[in-house]
Amino acid sequence: MPANILIVEDEPAIQELIAANLTRAGHAVMRASDAETAQRLVRDALPDLILLDWMLPGASGVEFARRLRAEERTRGIPVIMLTARSEEQDKVMGLDIGADDYVTKPFSPRELVARIKAVLRRRAPQATEDVVEVGGLRLDPATHRVTAGGESVSLGPTEFRLLHFLMTHAERVHSRAQLLDQVWGDHVFVEERTVDVHIRRLRSALEASRHDRLIQTVRGSGYRLSTEVPAVAAD
């Protein structure tokens, strides 16, 4: 699935090169030339990943990265540092502040796209096009198809995104607020009970194959998707 990627780079030519390659790879791109602009964009909507230049006018990329990791709302955003600094101590500093990867300039656009894909697969698997399968339930983000026990399952767009997120984070419990942020977007303001409505719709769509029982309610906490295959009743 296309990821929303924020490029924070003050050199117009490099920013344009990165944006063109990411757009060609199917991603949605936001741009900023300094940390202050980037902060405003992140405040409006959380990106799936940030490409962050080390040297920026005003606050440096390192300072901005520290800010991101210090706030609960933004600490989980994957960050890849872009920099001309190639010394080992600089790489260590970048990783120590919480960067997920470190790419030195000049770099190959193809390598950068591959590194982005690797970080997303590790940190935000719901933003990739990798097929996910749990207990006979199979979801293909590229074709937007879901099958349960080999049979096609029809889902609305919100139920599809909800199932994709739950499947890529199997066995983890997510509160309603967390699901709203991850599936609807943290800039969308809807009631937490909206999650319950879409969970019911999702369970209903999976009921025929008995995969509805994979989606478990954790009292007082939220929901999780279990990796245990539901038992099939004997005839």
C-alpha beads as a LAMMPS data file, in Angstrom:
LAMMPS data file: protein, C-alpha beads

235 atoms
234 bonds

1 atom types
1 bond types

-500.0 500.0 xlo xhi
-500.0 500.0 ylo yhi
-500.0 500.0 zlo zhi

Masses

1 110.0

Atoms # bond

1 1 1 0.000 0.000 0.000
2 1 1 1.254 3.517 -0.660
3 1 1 2.851 5.141 2.367
4 1 1 2.636 8.807 3.325
5 1 1 6.244 9.969 3.489
6 1 1 7.463 13.340 4.741
7 1 1 10.698 14.585 3.137
8 1 1 12.541 17.141 5.269
9 1 1 15.341 18.398 3.026
10 1 1 16.484 21.973 2.385
11 1 1 18.299 21.357 -0.926
12 1 1 15.630 21.751 -3.656
13 1 1 17.357 19.472 -6.185
14 1 1 17.727 16.607 -3.704
15 1 1 14.193 17.119 -2.408
16 1 1 12.828 16.969 -5.960
17 1 1 14.887 13.863 -6.814
18 1 1 13.640 12.008 -3.744
19 1 1 10.026 13.110 -4.270
20 1 1 10.045 12.001 -7.917
21 1 1 11.382 8.551 -7.061
22 1 1 9.000 8.037 -4.158
23 1 1 6.029 9.131 -6.270
24 1 1 7.139 6.711 -8.987
25 1 1 7.250 3.971 -6.346
26 1 1 3.612 4.728 -5.502
27 1 1 4.052 6.684 -2.275
28 1 1 2.329 9.926 -1.300
29 1 1 4.830 12.686 -0.571
30 1 1 4.819 15.697 1.738
31 1 1 7.708 18.164 1.730
32 1 1 9.372 20.536 4.161
33 1 1 12.590 22.539 3.933
34 1 1 13.053 23.075 7.661
35 1 1 12.131 21.535 10.989
36 1 1 9.496 24.153 11.820
37 1 1 7.518 23.445 8.626
38 1 1 7.910 19.717 9.217
39 1 1 6.586 20.124 12.758
40 1 1 3.442 21.823 11.447
41 1 1 2.858 19.074 8.886
42 1 1 3.288 16.357 11.522
43 1 1 0.928 18.240 13.827
44 1 1 -1.764 18.143 11.122
45 1 1 -1.343 14.465 10.184
46 1 1 1.142 11.752 11.116
47 1 1 3.191 10.442 8.182
48 1 1 4.072 6.759 7.875
49 1 1 7.776 7.616 7.636
50 1 1 10.048 10.683 7.722
51 1 1 13.157 11.185 5.574
52 1 1 15.132 13.695 7.605
53 1 1 18.186 15.670 6.526
54 1 1 20.793 16.092 9.271
55 1 1 21.729 19.694 8.416
56 1 1 18.726 22.016 8.201
57 1 1 18.330 25.799 8.555
58 1 1 17.235 26.679 12.078
59 1 1 16.731 23.574 14.185
60 1 1 18.830 20.663 12.927
61 1 1 17.474 17.305 11.854
62 1 1 18.974 15.807 15.004
63 1 1 17.045 18.266 17.184
64 1 1 13.833 17.562 15.289
65 1 1 14.347 13.802 15.643
66 1 1 14.812 14.239 19.402
67 1 1 11.548 16.195 19.531
68 1 1 9.733 13.427 17.674
69 1 1 11.021 10.738 20.018
70 1 1 10.208 12.800 23.111
71 1 1 6.471 13.052 22.326
72 1 1 4.175 10.066 22.751
73 1 1 2.164 10.934 19.638
74 1 1 5.186 10.982 17.317
75 1 1 7.738 8.658 18.907
76 1 1 6.605 5.694 16.818
77 1 1 7.099 7.346 13.416
78 1 1 9.941 5.624 11.515
79 1 1 12.781 8.049 10.709
80 1 1 15.562 7.663 8.148
81 1 1 18.375 10.206 8.471
82 1 1 19.889 11.650 5.270
83 1 1 23.323 13.191 5.640
84 1 1 26.713 13.805 4.090
85 1 1 28.290 12.822 7.428
86 1 1 29.827 9.393 7.005
87 1 1 31.938 9.063 10.132
88 1 1 31.077 6.146 12.411
89 1 1 30.494 8.451 15.381
90 1 1 27.917 10.418 13.368
91 1 1 26.079 7.232 12.408
92 1 1 26.084 6.132 16.040
93 1 1 24.666 9.509 17.099
94 1 1 21.910 9.263 14.489
95 1 1 20.921 5.795 15.657
96 1 1 21.190 6.779 19.319
97 1 1 18.604 9.541 18.909
98 1 1 16.157 6.964 17.565
99 1 1 16.663 6.977 13.796
100 1 1 15.660 3.676 12.183
101 1 1 18.230 3.924 9.406
102 1 1 21.018 6.209 8.212
103 1 1 21.687 6.978 4.519
104 1 1 24.752 8.961 3.476
105 1 1 24.857 11.360 0.537
106 1 1 25.298 10.879 -2.341
107 1 1 22.927 7.909 -2.459
108 1 1 21.231 5.791 -5.083
109 1 1 17.486 6.572 -5.341
110 1 1 16.832 2.862 -5.867
111 1 1 18.714 2.021 -2.681
112 1 1 16.808 4.689 -0.763
113 1 1 13.452 3.293 -1.928
114 1 1 14.610 -0.201 -0.903
115 1 1 15.724 1.046 2.528
116 1 1 12.345 2.769 2.986
117 1 1 10.557 -0.462 2.125
118 1 1 12.680 -2.382 4.636
119 1 1 11.991 0.112 7.437
120 1 1 8.257 0.155 6.691
121 1 1 8.137 -3.641 6.669
122 1 1 9.761 -3.657 10.083
123 1 1 8.116 -0.651 11.721
124 1 1 4.861 -0.030 9.802
125 1 1 3.895 -3.237 7.954
126 1 1 0.376 -1.891 7.338
127 1 1 1.951 0.651 4.955
128 1 1 3.443 -2.025 2.661
129 1 1 1.948 -4.166 -0.092
130 1 1 3.117 -7.454 1.425
131 1 1 0.492 -10.199 1.485
132 1 1 -0.510 -11.111 5.054
133 1 1 -1.903 -14.489 6.116
134 1 1 -3.106 -15.582 9.543
135 1 1 -4.850 -18.882 10.197
136 1 1 -6.233 -19.275 6.678
137 1 1 -7.251 -15.617 6.483
138 1 1 -5.360 -13.968 3.615
139 1 1 -5.195 -10.260 2.749
140 1 1 -3.517 -8.849 -0.368
141 1 1 -3.102 -5.037 -0.159
142 1 1 -2.027 -4.729 -3.814
143 1 1 -5.214 -6.270 -5.197
144 1 1 -7.402 -5.259 -2.232
145 1 1 -8.639 -8.848 -1.879
146 1 1 -9.388 -10.879 1.219
147 1 1 -9.990 -14.626 1.305
148 1 1 -10.959 -16.803 4.249
149 1 1 -10.425 -20.530 3.830
150 1 1 -10.027 -19.918 0.099
151 1 1 -13.364 -18.118 -0.206
152 1 1 -13.561 -14.447 -1.174
153 1 1 -14.626 -11.979 1.539
154 1 1 -16.213 -8.641 0.659
155 1 1 -15.135 -5.742 2.886
156 1 1 -15.676 -1.999 2.834
157 1 1 -12.573 0.232 2.693
158 1 1 -12.542 0.967 6.432
159 1 1 -13.005 -2.692 7.392
160 1 1 -10.210 -3.595 4.960
161 1 1 -7.798 -1.110 6.556
162 1 1 -8.837 -2.220 10.036
163 1 1 -8.267 -5.894 9.214
164 1 1 -4.939 -5.111 7.546
165 1 1 -3.704 -3.272 10.616
166 1 1 -4.841 -6.003 12.999
167 1 1 -3.294 -8.757 10.857
168 1 1 0.051 -6.961 10.592
169 1 1 0.080 -6.514 14.376
170 1 1 -1.305 -9.904 15.372
171 1 1 -1.533 -10.772 19.079
172 1 1 -1.040 -7.147 20.111
173 1 1 -3.839 -5.434 22.001
174 1 1 -4.865 -2.029 20.626
175 1 1 -7.150 0.436 22.364
176 1 1 -9.950 2.123 20.443
177 1 1 -7.967 5.372 20.461
178 1 1 -4.929 3.622 18.977
179 1 1 -7.027 2.018 16.260
180 1 1 -8.586 5.378 15.415
181 1 1 -5.124 6.927 15.055
182 1 1 -3.712 4.089 12.965
183 1 1 -6.709 3.262 10.757
184 1 1 -8.679 6.490 10.501
185 1 1 -5.737 8.885 11.044
186 1 1 -4.983 10.929 14.122
187 1 1 -6.259 14.081 12.388
188 1 1 -9.754 12.608 11.972
189 1 1 -12.039 13.305 14.900
190 1 1 -14.651 10.583 15.419
191 1 1 -15.986 8.903 18.529
192 1 1 -14.159 5.854 19.864
193 1 1 -17.383 3.829 19.626
194 1 1 -17.027 4.093 15.845
195 1 1 -14.378 1.393 16.166
196 1 1 -16.929 -0.975 17.739
197 1 1 -19.293 -0.492 14.778
198 1 1 -16.604 -1.412 12.247
199 1 1 -15.378 -4.342 14.351
200 1 1 -18.951 -5.705 14.273
201 1 1 -19.097 -5.284 10.489
202 1 1 -15.742 -7.002 10.105
203 1 1 -16.780 -9.918 12.294
204 1 1 -20.017 -10.253 10.369
205 1 1 -18.124 -10.480 7.067
206 1 1 -15.849 -13.195 8.500
207 1 1 -18.568 -15.139 10.280
208 1 1 -19.263 -17.613 7.453
209 1 1 -15.708 -18.982 7.620
210 1 1 -15.611 -18.746 11.427
211 1 1 -12.625 -16.400 11.213
212 1 1 -14.641 -13.792 13.104
213 1 1 -13.375 -15.499 16.269
214 1 1 -9.823 -14.440 15.444
215 1 1 -10.830 -10.889 16.377
216 1 1 -10.957 -10.829 20.153
217 1 1 -12.274 -8.237 22.565
218 1 1 -9.944 -7.605 25.495
219 1 1 -12.122 -6.249 28.273
220 1 1 -11.069 -2.808 29.408
221 1 1 -8.273 -2.605 26.829
222 1 1 -9.509 -2.914 23.241
223 1 1 -9.109 -5.483 20.486
224 1 1 -6.540 -7.915 19.150
225 1 1 -6.310 -10.404 16.311
226 1 1 -5.316 -13.866 17.483
227 1 1 -3.071 -16.166 15.425
228 1 1 -4.941 -19.239 16.651
229 1 1 -7.051 -20.874 13.978
230 1 1 -10.727 -21.057 15.036
231 1 1 -11.985 -24.560 15.675
232 1 1 -14.365 -25.965 13.078
233 1 1 -17.459 -27.644 14.475
234 1 1 -17.945 -31.287 13.501
235 1 1 -20.833 -32.177 11.225

Bonds

1 1 1 2
2 1 2 3
3 1 3 4
4 1 4 5
5 1 5 6
6 1 6 7
7 1 7 8
8 1 8 9
9 1 9 10
10 1 10 11
11 1 11 12
12 1 12 13
13 1 13 14
14 1 14 15
15 1 15 16
16 1 16 17
17 1 17 18
18 1 18 19
19 1 19 20
20 1 20 21
21 1 21 22
22 1 22 23
23 1 23 24
24 1 24 25
25 1 25 26
26 1 26 27
27 1 27 28
28 1 28 29
29 1 29 30
30 1 30 31
31 1 31 32
32 1 32 33
33 1 33 34
34 1 34 35
35 1 35 36
36 1 36 37
37 1 37 38
38 1 38 39
39 1 39 40
40 1 40 41
41 1 41 42
42 1 42 43
43 1 43 44
44 1 44 45
45 1 45 46
46 1 46 47
47 1 47 48
48 1 48 49
49 1 49 50
50 1 50 51
51 1 51 52
52 1 52 53
53 1 53 54
54 1 54 55
55 1 55 56
56 1 56 57
57 1 57 58
58 1 58 59
59 1 59 60
60 1 60 61
61 1 61 62
62 1 62 63
63 1 63 64
64 1 64 65
65 1 65 66
66 1 66 67
67 1 67 68
68 1 68 69
69 1 69 70
70 1 70 71
71 1 71 72
72 1 72 73
73 1 73 74
74 1 74 75
75 1 75 76
76 1 76 77
77 1 77 78
78 1 78 79
79 1 79 80
80 1 80 81
81 1 81 82
82 1 82 83
83 1 83 84
84 1 84 85
85 1 85 86
86 1 86 87
87 1 87 88
88 1 88 89
89 1 89 90
90 1 90 91
91 1 91 92
92 1 92 93
93 1 93 94
94 1 94 95
95 1 95 96
96 1 96 97
97 1 97 98
98 1 98 99
99 1 99 100
100 1 100 101
101 1 101 102
102 1 102 103
103 1 103 104
104 1 104 105
105 1 105 106
106 1 106 107
107 1 107 108
108 1 108 109
109 1 109 110
110 1 110 111
111 1 111 112
112 1 112 113
113 1 113 114
114 1 114 115
115 1 115 116
116 1 116 117
117 1 117 118
118 1 118 119
119 1 119 120
120 1 120 121
121 1 121 122
122 1 122 123
123 1 123 124
124 1 124 125
125 1 125 126
126 1 126 127
127 1 127 128
128 1 128 129
129 1 129 130
130 1 130 131
131 1 131 132
132 1 132 133
133 1 133 134
134 1 134 135
135 1 135 136
136 1 136 137
137 1 137 138
138 1 138 139
139 1 139 140
140 1 140 141
141 1 141 142
142 1 142 143
143 1 143 144
144 1 144 145
145 1 145 146
146 1 146 147
147 1 147 148
148 1 148 149
149 1 149 150
150 1 150 151
151 1 151 152
152 1 152 153
153 1 153 154
154 1 154 155
155 1 155 156
156 1 156 157
157 1 157 158
158 1 158 159
159 1 159 160
160 1 160 161
161 1 161 162
162 1 162 163
163 1 163 164
164 1 164 165
165 1 165 166
166 1 166 167
167 1 167 168
168 1 168 169
169 1 169 170
170 1 170 171
171 1 171 172
172 1 172 173
173 1 173 174
174 1 174 175
175 1 175 176
176 1 176 177
177 1 177 178
178 1 178 179
179 1 179 180
180 1 180 181
181 1 181 182
182 1 182 183
183 1 183 184
184 1 184 185
185 1 185 186
186 1 186 187
187 1 187 188
188 1 188 189
189 1 189 190
190 1 190 191
191 1 191 192
192 1 192 193
193 1 193 194
194 1 194 195
195 1 195 196
196 1 196 197
197 1 197 198
198 1 198 199
199 1 199 200
200 1 200 201
201 1 201 202
202 1 202 203
203 1 203 204
204 1 204 205
205 1 205 206
206 1 206 207
207 1 207 208
208 1 208 209
209 1 209 210
210 1 210 211
211 1 211 212
212 1 212 213
213 1 213 214
214 1 214 215
215 1 215 216
216 1 216 217
217 1 217 218
218 1 218 219
219 1 219 220
220 1 220 221
221 1 221 222
222 1 222 223
223 1 223 224
224 1 224 225
225 1 225 226
226 1 226 227
227 1 227 228
228 1 228 229
229 1 229 230
230 1 230 231
231 1 231 232
232 1 232 233
233 1 233 234
234 1 234 235
